[in-house]
Amino acid sequence: MPSIKLEKEKADITKKEILKNILSQLLNNLLNLEQVAAQKRDYEFEKFLTNLFNIFEMKARSPFRLTGGKYMAVSNLREMFI
């Protein structure tokens, strides 16, 4: 059965590399937001947060608008950990 163990280890390494690449891309996207116009930056930041939450299988809520500005209801962390 050593071959099954070896295959599992290879699969784990591959998953880690994929996650590392995805997180690296997300970090680059976040750092590049500084150069985006303010209104578009809000929408791009929403996309960033949604992608980040999806990667870690966290439930993201849809954004909503209030008078005077736009706010995100990304997640209720209390619900997740209680």
mmCIF file of the N, C-alpha and C atoms, coordinates in Angstrom:
data_MODEL
# 
_entry.id   MODEL 
# 
loop_
_atom_site.group_PDB 
_atom_site.id 
_atom_site.type_symbol 
_atom_site.label_atom_id 
_atom_site.label_alt_id 
_atom_site.label_comp_id 
_atom_site.label_asym_id 
_atom_site.label_entity_id 
_atom_site.label_seq_id 
_atom_site.pdbx_PDB_ins_code 
_atom_site.Cartn_x 
_atom_site.Cartn_y 
_atom_site.Cartn_z 
_atom_site.occupancy 
_atom_site.B_iso_or_equiv 
_atom_site.pdbx_formal_charge 
_atom_site.auth_seq_id 
_atom_site.auth_comp_id 
_atom_site.auth_asym_id 
_atom_site.auth_atom_id 
_atom_site.pdbx_PDB_model_num 
ATOM 1   N N  . MET A 1 1  ? 0.781   -1.201 0.000  1.00 0.00 ? 1  MET A N  1 
ATOM 2   C CA . MET A 1 1  ? 0.000   0.000  0.000  1.00 0.00 ? 1  MET A CA 1 
ATOM 3   C C  . MET A 1 1  ? 0.830   1.277  0.000  1.00 0.00 ? 1  MET A C  1 
ATOM 4   N N  . PRO A 1 2  ? 2.121   1.221  -0.079 1.00 0.00 ? 2  PRO A N  1 
ATOM 5   C CA . PRO A 1 2  ? 2.898   2.458  -0.108 1.00 0.00 ? 2  PRO A CA 1 
ATOM 6   C C  . PRO A 1 2  ? 2.514   3.365  -1.271 1.00 0.00 ? 2  PRO A C  1 
ATOM 7   N N  . SER A 1 3  ? 2.079   2.791  -2.384 1.00 0.00 ? 3  SER A N  1 
ATOM 8   C CA . SER A 1 3  ? 1.746   3.622  -3.538 1.00 0.00 ? 3  SER A CA 1 
ATOM 9   C C  . SER A 1 3  ? 0.514   4.490  -3.263 1.00 0.00 ? 3  SER A C  1 
ATOM 10  N N  . ILE A 1 4  ? -0.443  3.988  -2.482 1.00 0.00 ? 4  ILE A N  1 
ATOM 11  C CA . ILE A 1 4  ? -1.629  4.781  -2.133 1.00 0.00 ? 4  ILE A CA 1 
ATOM 12  C C  . ILE A 1 4  ? -1.223  5.961  -1.255 1.00 0.00 ? 4  ILE A C  1 
ATOM 13  N N  . LYS A 1 5  ? -0.340  5.717  -0.299 1.00 0.00 ? 5  LYS A N  1 
ATOM 14  C CA . LYS A 1 5  ? 0.140   6.775  0.582  1.00 0.00 ? 5  LYS A CA 1 
ATOM 15  C C  . LYS A 1 5  ? 0.905   7.823  -0.224 1.00 0.00 ? 5  LYS A C  1 
ATOM 16  N N  . LEU A 1 6  ? 1.735   7.371  -1.140 1.00 0.00 ? 6  LEU A N  1 
ATOM 17  C CA . LEU A 1 6  ? 2.507   8.281  -1.976 1.00 0.00 ? 6  LEU A CA 1 
ATOM 18  C C  . LEU A 1 6  ? 1.586   9.136  -2.841 1.00 0.00 ? 6  LEU A C  1 
ATOM 19  N N  . GLU A 1 7  ? 0.562   8.536  -3.418 1.00 0.00 ? 7  GLU A N  1 
ATOM 20  C CA . GLU A 1 7  ? -0.397  9.273  -4.244 1.00 0.00 ? 7  GLU A CA 1 
ATOM 21  C C  . GLU A 1 7  ? -1.131  10.330 -3.416 1.00 0.00 ? 7  GLU A C  1 
ATOM 22  N N  . LYS A 1 8  ? -1.497  9.973  -2.176 1.00 0.00 ? 8  LYS A N  1 
ATOM 23  C CA . LYS A 1 8  ? -2.177  10.928 -1.296 1.00 0.00 ? 8  LYS A CA 1 
ATOM 24  C C  . LYS A 1 8  ? -1.255  12.095 -0.975 1.00 0.00 ? 8  LYS A C  1 
ATOM 25  N N  . GLU A 1 9  ? 0.016   11.809 -0.703 1.00 0.00 ? 9  GLU A N  1 
ATOM 26  C CA . GLU A 1 9  ? 0.974   12.871 -0.408 1.00 0.00 ? 9  GLU A CA 1 
ATOM 27  C C  . GLU A 1 9  ? 1.146   13.787 -1.620 1.00 0.00 ? 9  GLU A C  1 
ATOM 28  N N  . LYS A 1 10 ? 1.208   13.211 -2.808 1.00 0.00 ? 10 LYS A N  1 
ATOM 29  C CA . LYS A 1 10 ? 1.326   14.017 -4.024 1.00 0.00 ? 10 LYS A CA 1 
ATOM 30  C C  . LYS A 1 10 ? 0.094   14.893 -4.207 1.00 0.00 ? 10 LYS A C  1 
ATOM 31  N N  . ALA A 1 11 ? -1.081  14.338 -3.939 1.00 0.00 ? 11 ALA A N  1 
ATOM 32  C CA . ALA A 1 11 ? -2.327  15.094 -4.070 1.00 0.00 ? 11 ALA A CA 1 
ATOM 33  C C  . ALA A 1 11 ? -2.363  16.242 -3.069 1.00 0.00 ? 11 ALA A C  1 
ATOM 34  N N  . ASP A 1 12 ? -1.906  15.996 -1.839 1.00 0.00 ? 12 ASP A N  1 
ATOM 35  C CA . ASP A 1 12 ? -1.874  17.044 -0.818 1.00 0.00 ? 12 ASP A CA 1 
ATOM 36  C C  . ASP A 1 12 ? -0.937  18.166 -1.229 1.00 0.00 ? 12 ASP A C  1 
ATOM 37  N N  . ILE A 1 13 ? 0.223   17.817 -1.776 1.00 0.00 ? 13 ILE A N  1 
ATOM 38  C CA . ILE A 1 13 ? 1.182   18.822 -2.231 1.00 0.00 ? 13 ILE A CA 1 
ATOM 39  C C  . ILE A 1 13 ? 0.580   19.642 -3.370 1.00 0.00 ? 13 ILE A C  1 
ATOM 40  N N  . THR A 1 14 ? -0.090  18.979 -4.292 1.00 0.00 ? 14 THR A N  1 
ATOM 41  C CA . THR A 1 14 ? -0.711  19.668 -5.415 1.00 0.00 ? 14 THR A CA 1 
ATOM 42  C C  . THR A 1 14 ? -1.775  20.647 -4.917 1.00 0.00 ? 14 THR A C  1 
ATOM 43  N N  . LYS A 1 15 ? -2.609  20.226 -3.971 1.00 0.00 ? 15 LYS A N  1 
ATOM 44  C CA . LYS A 1 15 ? -3.636  21.110 -3.412 1.00 0.00 ? 15 LYS A CA 1 
ATOM 45  C C  . LYS A 1 15 ? -3.002  22.321 -2.747 1.00 0.00 ? 15 LYS A C  1 
ATOM 46  N N  . LYS A 1 16 ? -1.922  22.103 -2.012 1.00 0.00 ? 16 LYS A N  1 
ATOM 47  C CA . LYS A 1 16 ? -1.235  23.205 -1.345 1.00 0.00 ? 16 LYS A CA 1 
ATOM 48  C C  . LYS A 1 16 ? -0.671  24.187 -2.365 1.00 0.00 ? 16 LYS A C  1 
ATOM 49  N N  . GLU A 1 17 ? -0.096  23.665 -3.435 1.00 0.00 ? 17 GLU A N  1 
ATOM 50  C CA . GLU A 1 17 ? 0.460   24.537 -4.477 1.00 0.00 ? 17 GLU A CA 1 
ATOM 51  C C  . GLU A 1 17 ? -0.637  25.343 -5.174 1.00 0.00 ? 17 GLU A C  1 
ATOM 52  N N  . ILE A 1 18 ? -1.764  24.696 -5.436 1.00 0.00 ? 18 ILE A N  1 
ATOM 53  C CA . ILE A 1 18 ? -2.885  25.384 -6.070 1.00 0.00 ? 18 ILE A CA 1 
ATOM 54  C C  . ILE A 1 18 ? -3.391  26.499 -5.156 1.00 0.00 ? 18 ILE A C  1 
ATOM 55  N N  . LEU A 1 19 ? -3.573  26.187 -3.877 1.00 0.00 ? 19 LEU A N  1 
ATOM 56  C CA . LEU A 1 19 ? -4.031  27.190 -2.917 1.00 0.00 ? 19 LEU A CA 1 
ATOM 57  C C  . LEU A 1 19 ? -3.030  28.340 -2.817 1.00 0.00 ? 19 LEU A C  1 
ATOM 58  N N  . LYS A 1 20 ? -1.762  28.007 -2.788 1.00 0.00 ? 20 LYS A N  1 
ATOM 59  C CA . LYS A 1 20 ? -0.717  29.037 -2.713 1.00 0.00 ? 20 LYS A CA 1 
ATOM 60  C C  . LYS A 1 20 ? -0.791  29.960 -3.932 1.00 0.00 ? 20 LYS A C  1 
ATOM 61  N N  . ASN A 1 21 ? -0.984  29.406 -5.121 1.00 0.00 ? 21 ASN A N  1 
ATOM 62  C CA . ASN A 1 21 ? -1.084  30.214 -6.332 1.00 0.00 ? 21 ASN A CA 1 
ATOM 63  C C  . ASN A 1 21 ? -2.323  31.102 -6.321 1.00 0.00 ? 21 ASN A C  1 
ATOM 64  N N  . ILE A 1 22 ? -3.450  30.544 -5.877 1.00 0.00 ? 22 ILE A N  1 
ATOM 65  C CA . ILE A 1 22 ? -4.692  31.313 -5.816 1.00 0.00 ? 22 ILE A CA 1 
ATOM 66  C C  . ILE A 1 22 ? -4.556  32.465 -4.827 1.00 0.00 ? 22 ILE A C  1 
ATOM 67  N N  . LEU A 1 23 ? -3.999  32.185 -3.655 1.00 0.00 ? 23 LEU A N  1 
ATOM 68  C CA . LEU A 1 23 ? -3.823  33.238 -2.653 1.00 0.00 ? 23 LEU A CA 1 
ATOM 69  C C  . LEU A 1 23 ? -2.844  34.302 -3.129 1.00 0.00 ? 23 LEU A C  1 
ATOM 70  N N  . SER A 1 24 ? -1.839  33.893 -3.860 1.00 0.00 ? 24 SER A N  1 
ATOM 71  C CA . SER A 1 24 ? -0.889  34.848 -4.421 1.00 0.00 ? 24 SER A CA 1 
ATOM 72  C C  . SER A 1 24 ? -1.582  35.778 -5.424 1.00 0.00 ? 24 SER A C  1 
ATOM 73  N N  . GLN A 1 25 ? -2.444  35.212 -6.264 1.00 0.00 ? 25 GLN A N  1 
ATOM 74  C CA . GLN A 1 25 ? -3.207  36.024 -7.216 1.00 0.00 ? 25 GLN A CA 1 
ATOM 75  C C  . GLN A 1 25 ? -4.141  36.986 -6.491 1.00 0.00 ? 25 GLN A C  1 
ATOM 76  N N  . LEU A 1 26 ? -4.797  36.497 -5.442 1.00 0.00 ? 26 LEU A N  1 
ATOM 77  C CA . LEU A 1 26 ? -5.686  37.363 -4.668 1.00 0.00 ? 26 LEU A CA 1 
ATOM 78  C C  . LEU A 1 26 ? -4.923  38.515 -4.022 1.00 0.00 ? 26 LEU A C  1 
ATOM 79  N N  . LEU A 1 27 ? -3.748  38.220 -3.483 1.00 0.00 ? 27 LEU A N  1 
ATOM 80  C CA . LEU A 1 27 ? -2.927  39.269 -2.874 1.00 0.00 ? 27 LEU A CA 1 
ATOM 81  C C  . LEU A 1 27 ? -2.550  40.319 -3.912 1.00 0.00 ? 27 LEU A C  1 
ATOM 82  N N  . ASN A 1 28 ? -2.160  39.875 -5.092 1.00 0.00 ? 28 ASN A N  1 
ATOM 83  C CA . ASN A 1 28 ? -1.827  40.828 -6.158 1.00 0.00 ? 28 ASN A CA 1 
ATOM 84  C C  . ASN A 1 28 ? -3.031  41.682 -6.520 1.00 0.00 ? 28 ASN A C  1 
ATOM 85  N N  . ASN A 1 29 ? -4.208  41.063 -6.599 1.00 0.00 ? 29 ASN A N  1 
ATOM 86  C CA . ASN A 1 29 ? -5.431  41.816 -6.899 1.00 0.00 ? 29 ASN A CA 1 
ATOM 87  C C  . ASN A 1 29 ? -5.692  42.862 -5.824 1.00 0.00 ? 29 ASN A C  1 
ATOM 88  N N  . LEU A 1 30 ? -5.513  42.474 -4.567 1.00 0.00 ? 30 LEU A N  1 
ATOM 89  C CA . LEU A 1 30 ? -5.732  43.407 -3.465 1.00 0.00 ? 30 LEU A CA 1 
ATOM 90  C C  . LEU A 1 30 ? -4.753  44.579 -3.532 1.00 0.00 ? 30 LEU A C  1 
ATOM 91  N N  . LEU A 1 31 ? -3.496  44.280 -3.763 1.00 0.00 ? 31 LEU A N  1 
ATOM 92  C CA . LEU A 1 31 ? -2.487  45.337 -3.822 1.00 0.00 ? 31 LEU A CA 1 
ATOM 93  C C  . LEU A 1 31 ? -2.715  46.275 -5.002 1.00 0.00 ? 31 LEU A C  1 
ATOM 94  N N  . ASN A 1 32 ? -3.255  45.765 -6.099 1.00 0.00 ? 32 ASN A N  1 
ATOM 95  C CA . ASN A 1 32 ? -3.509  46.590 -7.275 1.00 0.00 ? 32 ASN A CA 1 
ATOM 96  C C  . ASN A 1 32 ? -4.743  47.475 -7.131 1.00 0.00 ? 32 ASN A C  1 
ATOM 97  N N  . LEU A 1 33 ? -5.571  47.235 -6.127 1.00 0.00 ? 33 LEU A N  1 
ATOM 98  C CA . LEU A 1 33 ? -6.772  48.048 -5.928 1.00 0.00 ? 33 LEU A CA 1 
ATOM 99  C C  . LEU A 1 33 ? -6.440  49.507 -5.663 1.00 0.00 ? 33 LEU A C  1 
ATOM 100 N N  . GLU A 1 34 ? -5.269  49.754 -5.109 1.00 0.00 ? 34 GLU A N  1 
ATOM 101 C CA . GLU A 1 34 ? -4.859  51.121 -4.792 1.00 0.00 ? 34 GLU A CA 1 
ATOM 102 C C  . GLU A 1 34 ? -4.845  52.005 -6.045 1.00 0.00 ? 34 GLU A C  1 
ATOM 103 N N  . GLN A 1 35 ? -4.612  51.397 -7.196 1.00 0.00 ? 35 GLN A N  1 
ATOM 104 C CA . GLN A 1 35 ? -4.488  52.156 -8.440 1.00 0.00 ? 35 GLN A CA 1 
ATOM 105 C C  . GLN A 1 35 ? -5.819  52.316 -9.180 1.00 0.00 ? 35 GLN A C  1 
ATOM 106 N N  . VAL A 1 36 ? -6.895  51.744 -8.647 1.00 0.00 ? 36 VAL A N  1 
ATOM 107 C CA . VAL A 1 36 ? -8.200  51.770 -9.306 1.00 0.00 ? 36 VAL A CA 1 
ATOM 108 C C  . VAL A 1 36 ? -9.002  52.959 -8.779 1.00 0.00 ? 36 VAL A C  1 
ATOM 109 N N  . ALA A 1 37 ? -9.828  53.559 -9.648 1.00 0.00 ? 37 ALA A N  1 
ATOM 110 C CA . ALA A 1 37 ? -10.684 54.674 -9.240 1.00 0.00 ? 37 ALA A CA 1 
ATOM 111 C C  . ALA A 1 37 ? -11.585 54.244 -8.082 1.00 0.00 ? 37 ALA A C  1 
ATOM 112 N N  . ALA A 1 38 ? -11.942 55.197 -7.235 1.00 0.00 ? 38 ALA A N  1 
ATOM 113 C CA . ALA A 1 38 ? -12.639 54.905 -5.977 1.00 0.00 ? 38 ALA A CA 1 
ATOM 114 C C  . ALA A 1 38 ? -13.906 54.072 -6.151 1.00 0.00 ? 38 ALA A C  1 
ATOM 115 N N  . GLN A 1 39 ? -14.814 54.472 -7.027 1.00 0.00 ? 39 GLN A N  1 
ATOM 116 C CA . GLN A 1 39 ? -16.077 53.745 -7.152 1.00 0.00 ? 39 GLN A CA 1 
ATOM 117 C C  . GLN A 1 39 ? -15.844 52.329 -7.669 1.00 0.00 ? 39 GLN A C  1 
ATOM 118 N N  . LYS A 1 40 ? -14.999 52.193 -8.671 1.00 0.00 ? 40 LYS A N  1 
ATOM 119 C CA . LYS A 1 40 ? -14.712 50.859 -9.198 1.00 0.00 ? 40 LYS A CA 1 
ATOM 120 C C  . LYS A 1 40 ? -13.976 50.025 -8.151 1.00 0.00 ? 40 LYS A C  1 
ATOM 121 N N  . ARG A 1 41 ? -13.143 50.684 -7.353 1.00 0.00 ? 41 ARG A N  1 
ATOM 122 C CA . ARG A 1 41 ? -12.383 49.988 -6.308 1.00 0.00 ? 41 ARG A CA 1 
ATOM 123 C C  . ARG A 1 41 ? -13.333 49.294 -5.322 1.00 0.00 ? 41 ARG A C  1 
ATOM 124 N N  . ASP A 1 42 ? -14.463 49.953 -4.998 1.00 0.00 ? 42 ASP A N  1 
ATOM 125 C CA . ASP A 1 42 ? -15.446 49.339 -4.100 1.00 0.00 ? 42 ASP A CA 1 
ATOM 126 C C  . ASP A 1 42 ? -15.938 48.011 -4.664 1.00 0.00 ? 42 ASP A C  1 
ATOM 127 N N  . TYR A 1 43 ? -16.287 48.012 -5.941 1.00 0.00 ? 43 TYR A N  1 
ATOM 128 C CA . TYR A 1 43 ? -16.795 46.792 -6.566 1.00 0.00 ? 43 TYR A CA 1 
ATOM 129 C C  . TYR A 1 43 ? -15.709 45.723 -6.674 1.00 0.00 ? 43 TYR A C  1 
ATOM 130 N N  . GLU A 1 44 ? -14.508 46.142 -6.989 1.00 0.00 ? 44 GLU A N  1 
ATOM 131 C CA . GLU A 1 44 ? -13.400 45.195 -7.086 1.00 0.00 ? 44 GLU A CA 1 
ATOM 132 C C  . GLU A 1 44 ? -13.065 44.604 -5.721 1.00 0.00 ? 44 GLU A C  1 
ATOM 133 N N  . PHE A 1 45 ? -13.186 45.418 -4.666 1.00 0.00 ? 45 PHE A N  1 
ATOM 134 C CA . PHE A 1 45 ? -12.939 44.913 -3.317 1.00 0.00 ? 45 PHE A CA 1 
ATOM 135 C C  . PHE A 1 45 ? -14.006 43.892 -2.934 1.00 0.00 ? 45 PHE A C  1 
ATOM 136 N N  . GLU A 1 46 ? -15.250 44.135 -3.338 1.00 0.00 ? 46 GLU A N  1 
ATOM 137 C CA . GLU A 1 46 ? -16.320 43.154 -3.113 1.00 0.00 ? 46 GLU A CA 1 
ATOM 138 C C  . GLU A 1 46 ? -15.970 41.822 -3.766 1.00 0.00 ? 46 GLU A C  1 
ATOM 139 N N  . LYS A 1 47 ? -15.499 41.889 -5.006 1.00 0.00 ? 47 LYS A N  1 
ATOM 140 C CA . LYS A 1 47 ? -15.110 40.660 -5.714 1.00 0.00 ? 47 LYS A CA 1 
ATOM 141 C C  . LYS A 1 47 ? -13.985 39.947 -4.970 1.00 0.00 ? 47 LYS A C  1 
ATOM 142 N N  . PHE A 1 48 ? -13.009 40.730 -4.510 1.00 0.00 ? 48 PHE A N  1 
ATOM 143 C CA . PHE A 1 48 ? -11.890 40.169 -3.762 1.00 0.00 ? 48 PHE A CA 1 
ATOM 144 C C  . PHE A 1 48 ? -12.386 39.423 -2.524 1.00 0.00 ? 48 PHE A C  1 
ATOM 145 N N  . LEU A 1 49 ? -13.237 40.077 -1.743 1.00 0.00 ? 49 LEU A N  1 
ATOM 146 C CA . LEU A 1 49 ? -13.738 39.446 -0.516 1.00 0.00 ? 49 LEU A CA 1 
ATOM 147 C C  . LEU A 1 49 ? -14.571 38.206 -0.823 1.00 0.00 ? 49 LEU A C  1 
ATOM 148 N N  . THR A 1 50 ? -15.403 38.285 -1.842 1.00 0.00 ? 50 THR A N  1 
ATOM 149 C CA . THR A 1 50 ? -16.219 37.130 -2.218 1.00 0.00 ? 50 THR A CA 1 
ATOM 150 C C  . THR A 1 50 ? -15.333 35.953 -2.603 1.00 0.00 ? 50 THR A C  1 
ATOM 151 N N  . ASN A 1 51 ? -14.311 36.216 -3.407 1.00 0.00 ? 51 ASN A N  1 
ATOM 152 C CA . ASN A 1 51 ? -13.383 35.150 -3.801 1.00 0.00 ? 51 ASN A CA 1 
ATOM 153 C C  . ASN A 1 51 ? -12.646 34.578 -2.602 1.00 0.00 ? 51 ASN A C  1 
ATOM 154 N N  . LEU A 1 52 ? -12.211 35.438 -1.721 1.00 0.00 ? 52 LEU A N  1 
ATOM 155 C CA . LEU A 1 52 ? -11.493 34.988 -0.526 1.00 0.00 ? 52 LEU A CA 1 
ATOM 156 C C  . LEU A 1 52 ? -12.386 34.098 0.341  1.00 0.00 ? 52 LEU A C  1 
ATOM 157 N N  . PHE A 1 53 ? -13.609 34.527 0.553  1.00 0.00 ? 53 PHE A N  1 
ATOM 158 C CA . PHE A 1 53 ? -14.534 33.728 1.346  1.00 0.00 ? 53 PHE A CA 1 
ATOM 159 C C  . PHE A 1 53 ? -14.835 32.408 0.662  1.00 0.00 ? 53 PHE A C  1 
ATOM 160 N N  . ASN A 1 54 ? -15.017 32.423 -0.645 1.00 0.00 ? 54 ASN A N  1 
ATOM 161 C CA . ASN A 1 54 ? -15.304 31.185 -1.380 1.00 0.00 ? 54 ASN A CA 1 
ATOM 162 C C  . ASN A 1 54 ? -14.161 30.180 -1.268 1.00 0.00 ? 54 ASN A C  1 
ATOM 163 N N  . ILE A 1 55 ? -12.940 30.656 -1.322 1.00 0.00 ? 55 ILE A N  1 
ATOM 164 C CA . ILE A 1 55 ? -11.779 29.770 -1.220 1.00 0.00 ? 55 ILE A CA 1 
ATOM 165 C C  . ILE A 1 55 ? -11.805 28.993 0.092  1.00 0.00 ? 55 ILE A C  1 
ATOM 166 N N  . PHE A 1 56 ? -12.170 29.669 1.160  1.00 0.00 ? 56 PHE A N  1 
ATOM 167 C CA . PHE A 1 56 ? -12.187 29.026 2.470  1.00 0.00 ? 56 PHE A CA 1 
ATOM 168 C C  . PHE A 1 56 ? -13.568 28.501 2.843  1.00 0.00 ? 56 PHE A C  1 
ATOM 169 N N  . GLU A 1 57 ? -14.429 28.405 1.832  1.00 0.00 ? 57 GLU A N  1 
ATOM 170 C CA . GLU A 1 57 ? -15.769 27.841 1.985  1.00 0.00 ? 57 GLU A CA 1 
ATOM 171 C C  . GLU A 1 57 ? -16.558 28.520 3.101  1.00 0.00 ? 57 GLU A C  1 
ATOM 172 N N  . MET A 1 58 ? -16.424 29.850 3.145  1.00 0.00 ? 58 MET A N  1 
ATOM 173 C CA . MET A 1 58 ? -17.185 30.652 4.094  1.00 0.00 ? 58 MET A CA 1 
ATOM 174 C C  . MET A 1 58 ? -18.365 31.265 3.348  1.00 0.00 ? 58 MET A C  1 
ATOM 175 N N  . LYS A 1 59 ? -19.454 31.473 4.047  1.00 0.00 ? 59 LYS A N  1 
ATOM 176 C CA . LYS A 1 59 ? -20.661 31.998 3.419  1.00 0.00 ? 59 LYS A CA 1 
ATOM 177 C C  . LYS A 1 59 ? -20.568 33.520 3.324  1.00 0.00 ? 59 LYS A C  1 
ATOM 178 N N  . ALA A 1 60 ? -20.511 34.032 2.112  1.00 0.00 ? 60 ALA A N  1 
ATOM 179 C CA . ALA A 1 60 ? -20.492 35.477 1.885  1.00 0.00 ? 60 ALA A CA 1 
ATOM 180 C C  . ALA A 1 60 ? -21.913 35.944 1.629  1.00 0.00 ? 60 ALA A C  1 
ATOM 181 N N  . ARG A 1 61 ? -22.257 37.073 2.187  1.00 0.00 ? 61 ARG A N  1 
ATOM 182 C CA . ARG A 1 61 ? -23.569 37.660 1.938  1.00 0.00 ? 61 ARG A CA 1 
ATOM 183 C C  . ARG A 1 61 ? -23.455 38.665 0.804  1.00 0.00 ? 61 ARG A C  1 
ATOM 184 N N  . SER A 1 62 ? -24.572 38.924 0.176  1.00 0.00 ? 62 SER A N  1 
ATOM 185 C CA . SER A 1 62 ? -24.606 39.908 -0.907 1.00 0.00 ? 62 SER A CA 1 
ATOM 186 C C  . SER A 1 62 ? -24.424 41.312 -0.339 1.00 0.00 ? 62 SER A C  1 
ATOM 187 N N  . PRO A 1 63 ? -23.809 42.202 -1.115 1.00 0.00 ? 63 PRO A N  1 
ATOM 188 C CA . PRO A 1 63 ? -23.666 43.588 -0.663 1.00 0.00 ? 63 PRO A CA 1 
ATOM 189 C C  . PRO A 1 63 ? -25.030 44.280 -0.651 1.00 0.00 ? 63 PRO A C  1 
ATOM 190 N N  . PHE A 1 64 ? -25.133 45.352 0.103  1.00 0.00 ? 64 PHE A N  1 
ATOM 191 C CA . PHE A 1 64 ? -26.371 46.123 0.130  1.00 0.00 ? 64 PHE A CA 1 
ATOM 192 C C  . PHE A 1 64 ? -26.033 47.601 0.198  1.00 0.00 ? 64 PHE A C  1 
ATOM 193 N N  . ARG A 1 65 ? -26.993 48.428 -0.137 1.00 0.00 ? 65 ARG A N  1 
ATOM 194 C CA . ARG A 1 65 ? -26.792 49.875 -0.130 1.00 0.00 ? 65 ARG A CA 1 
ATOM 195 C C  . ARG A 1 65 ? -27.600 50.522 0.985  1.00 0.00 ? 65 ARG A C  1 
ATOM 196 N N  . LEU A 1 66 ? -27.000 51.506 1.601  1.00 0.00 ? 66 LEU A N  1 
ATOM 197 C CA . LEU A 1 66 ? -27.673 52.347 2.575  1.00 0.00 ? 66 LEU A CA 1 
ATOM 198 C C  . LEU A 1 66 ? -27.561 53.783 2.091  1.00 0.00 ? 66 LEU A C  1 
ATOM 199 N N  . THR A 1 67 ? -28.424 54.637 2.536  1.00 0.00 ? 67 THR A N  1 
ATOM 200 C CA . THR A 1 67 ? -28.330 56.049 2.173  1.00 0.00 ? 67 THR A CA 1 
ATOM 201 C C  . THR A 1 67 ? -26.985 56.588 2.640  1.00 0.00 ? 67 THR A C  1 
ATOM 202 N N  . GLY A 1 68 ? -26.294 57.222 1.727  1.00 0.00 ? 68 GLY A N  1 
ATOM 203 C CA . GLY A 1 68 ? -25.013 57.816 2.082  1.00 0.00 ? 68 GLY A CA 1 
ATOM 204 C C  . GLY A 1 68 ? -23.807 56.945 1.777  1.00 0.00 ? 68 GLY A C  1 
ATOM 205 N N  . GLY A 1 69 ? -24.002 55.730 1.317  1.00 0.00 ? 69 GLY A N  1 
ATOM 206 C CA . GLY A 1 69 ? -22.843 54.918 0.992  1.00 0.00 ? 69 GLY A CA 1 
ATOM 207 C C  . GLY A 1 69 ? -23.201 53.471 0.770  1.00 0.00 ? 69 GLY A C  1 
ATOM 208 N N  . LYS A 1 70 ? -22.218 52.714 0.427  1.00 0.00 ? 70 LYS A N  1 
ATOM 209 C CA . LYS A 1 70 ? -22.398 51.296 0.148  1.00 0.00 ? 70 LYS A CA 1 
ATOM 210 C C  . LYS A 1 70 ? -21.618 50.511 1.195  1.00 0.00 ? 70 LYS A C  1 
ATOM 211 N N  . TYR A 1 71 ? -22.252 49.485 1.708  1.00 0.00 ? 71 TYR A N  1 
ATOM 212 C CA . TYR A 1 71 ? -21.616 48.677 2.730  1.00 0.00 ? 71 TYR A CA 1 
ATOM 213 C C  . TYR A 1 71 ? -21.729 47.213 2.361  1.00 0.00 ? 71 TYR A C  1 
ATOM 214 N N  . MET A 1 72 ? -20.793 46.440 2.828  1.00 0.00 ? 72 MET A N  1 
ATOM 215 C CA . MET A 1 72 ? -20.832 45.004 2.549  1.00 0.00 ? 72 MET A CA 1 
ATOM 216 C C  . MET A 1 72 ? -21.197 44.243 3.804  1.00 0.00 ? 72 MET A C  1 
ATOM 217 N N  . ALA A 1 73 ? -22.062 43.286 3.611  1.00 0.00 ? 73 ALA A N  1 
ATOM 218 C CA . ALA A 1 73 ? -22.357 42.345 4.687  1.00 0.00 ? 73 ALA A CA 1 
ATOM 219 C C  . ALA A 1 73 ? -21.723 41.035 4.269  1.00 0.00 ? 73 ALA A C  1 
ATOM 220 N N  . VAL A 1 74 ? -20.451 40.905 4.498  1.00 0.00 ? 74 VAL A N  1 
ATOM 221 C CA . VAL A 1 74 ? -19.700 39.768 3.997  1.00 0.00 ? 74 VAL A CA 1 
ATOM 222 C C  . VAL A 1 74 ? -20.073 38.493 4.729  1.00 0.00 ? 74 VAL A C  1 
ATOM 223 N N  . SER A 1 75 ? -20.061 38.542 6.023  1.00 0.00 ? 75 SER A N  1 
ATOM 224 C CA . SER A 1 75 ? -20.355 37.318 6.762  1.00 0.00 ? 75 SER A CA 1 
ATOM 225 C C  . SER A 1 75 ? -20.619 37.683 8.209  1.00 0.00 ? 75 SER A C  1 
ATOM 226 N N  . ASN A 1 76 ? -21.378 36.875 8.849  1.00 0.00 ? 76 ASN A N  1 
ATOM 227 C CA . ASN A 1 76 ? -21.579 37.038 10.276 1.00 0.00 ? 76 ASN A CA 1 
ATOM 228 C C  . ASN A 1 76 ? -20.688 36.007 10.958 1.00 0.00 ? 76 ASN A C  1 
ATOM 229 N N  . LEU A 1 77 ? -19.530 36.439 11.393 1.00 0.00 ? 77 LEU A N  1 
ATOM 230 C CA . LEU A 1 77 ? -18.545 35.514 11.958 1.00 0.00 ? 77 LEU A CA 1 
ATOM 231 C C  . LEU A 1 77 ? -19.070 34.847 13.220 1.00 0.00 ? 77 LEU A C  1 
ATOM 232 N N  . ARG A 1 78 ? -19.922 35.533 13.927 1.00 0.00 ? 78 ARG A N  1 
ATOM 233 C CA . ARG A 1 78 ? -20.457 34.920 15.140 1.00 0.00 ? 78 ARG A CA 1 
ATOM 234 C C  . ARG A 1 78 ? -21.238 33.648 14.801 1.00 0.00 ? 78 ARG A C  1 
ATOM 235 N N  . GLU A 1 79 ? -22.032 33.683 13.717 1.00 0.00 ? 79 GLU A N  1 
ATOM 236 C CA . GLU A 1 79 ? -22.778 32.499 13.303 1.00 0.00 ? 79 GLU A CA 1 
ATOM 237 C C  . GLU A 1 79 ? -21.854 31.345 12.951 1.00 0.00 ? 79 GLU A C  1 
ATOM 238 N N  . MET A 1 80 ? -20.708 31.672 12.395 1.00 0.00 ? 80 MET A N  1 
ATOM 239 C CA . MET A 1 80 ? -19.790 30.631 11.940 1.00 0.00 ? 80 MET A CA 1 
ATOM 240 C C  . MET A 1 80 ? -19.123 29.901 13.099 1.00 0.00 ? 80 MET A C  1 
ATOM 241 N N  . PHE A 1 81 ? -18.860 30.607 14.194 1.00 0.00 ? 81 PHE A N  1 
ATOM 242 C CA . PHE A 1 81 ? -18.055 30.025 15.245 1.00 0.00 ? 81 PHE A CA 1 
ATOM 243 C C  . PHE A 1 81 ? -18.854 29.636 16.488 1.00 0.00 ? 81 PHE A C  1 
ATOM 244 N N  . ILE A 1 82 ? -20.134 29.872 16.464 1.00 0.00 ? 82 ILE A N  1 
ATOM 245 C CA . ILE A 1 82 ? -20.955 29.493 17.633 1.00 0.00 ? 82 ILE A CA 1 
ATOM 246 C C  . ILE A 1 82 ? -21.827 28.319 17.280 1.00 0.00 ? 82 ILE A C  1 
# 
